[in-house]
Amino acid sequence: MNTLRIVASLAVAVLATVGGYYTSSHYTSTSHLAVASDASNTTEAAVTTSKAGAVDELWKAPLQNAAGTSQGIAAFKGKPIVLNFWASWCGPCVREMPSLAVLQREYAKKGITFIGVGVDSEKNVNEFLQKIPVGYPIYIAGFGGADLARSFGNNAGALPYTVVIDAKGQVRSTKLGEVDQKELKATLDAL
C-alpha cells in the first residue's frame, strides 16, 4: 500500500512539474508585466489597482516561517522586495533558487530583500532547505499560496512566479516561469 502511495505521489509530482514547465515555457513571453507609473490608461490603472489589493493582501496573509512560527511578511512593508512563489516539487523553481540567492546577496546592499513563499508543506520545504539552503527568508503558505500568487496575476497557477514590489508597495513586475537574470536586474536597478 505504501509503495502504491509513493508511486502515485511521484506521478502527481512529475505531472505537476511537466505542467508547470509547459505553462512557463509557453507563457514566458507574455508573463512579464511592468506596471507603468502613467495611470492615465484605464487598463494600466486597473492593473495597478488590482495589484495594490494583492500587496495589501500579502501584508495580511497568515504565513509561517520555515521554523513553523507564525510570522507575516508585513515586516517588509516599506522596503523593496522580490517575492518568489515556489515549491520543492517544481523543477524550474529548484533550478532558479541558487541564482536568486546570488542576486539576493548582490542586491541586499541596496536594501532589496528576496522572499521565498513555499506553495508546499512545511515538511517538504524544510527537507528541501536542508539540501539546498538559501540566504533569504522562506515562508510557507501551503497550497493556499497559489491563491495569493493568483491575486498578483498568476492566472495560470503555475510555478515559479516572481513579483517585484517597490518600497511604495507598487508592483513593478511579475514573471511566470524561471526568472531571466538580466531582466530582473534591470527591474531592480530601476528601483
Buried (B, 14 or more C-beta within 10 A) or exposed (E): EEEEEEEEEEEEBEEBBEBBBEBBEBBBEEBBBBBEEEBEEEEBEEBBEEBBEBBEEBEEBEBBBBEEEEBBBEEBBEEBBBBBBBBBBBBBBBEBBEEBBEBBEEBEEEEBBBBBBBBBBBEBBBEBBEEEEBEBBBBBBBEEBBBBBBBBBBEBBBBBBBBBBBBEBBBBBBBBBBBEEEEBBEBBEEB
